[in-house]
């Protein structure tokens, strides 16, 4: 039987927000990375941002399990996700163009000069 999993994002913070001498624990489990980043702001030791990390949530008895309640993304998070996906697609496209340019003999400097134009 194939094991089903779902990608979720954890925001971990320290138990001791003054000195950071406690243990790390997951404060939020989020559907989107963008939600986790938003919720991590100012949540850790002395107002620093909490850590955001990917987590694999297994499906057991028809339900995806995670350490805590899953935080649904806000409309702003969804909009940010769309923007991030566009940026990532553009970056991948530009990487392919850079590879082709190198194959045609252009140097890194020449490629950089083209992007500055």
Secondary structure, DSSP 8 states (H G I E B T S, - for coil): ----EEEEEEEEEES-TTT--S-EEEEEEESSHHHHHHHHTT-SGGG---EEEEEEEEEETTEE--SS-EE---HHHHHHHHHHHHHHHHHHHHHHHHHHHHHTT--HHHHHHHHH-
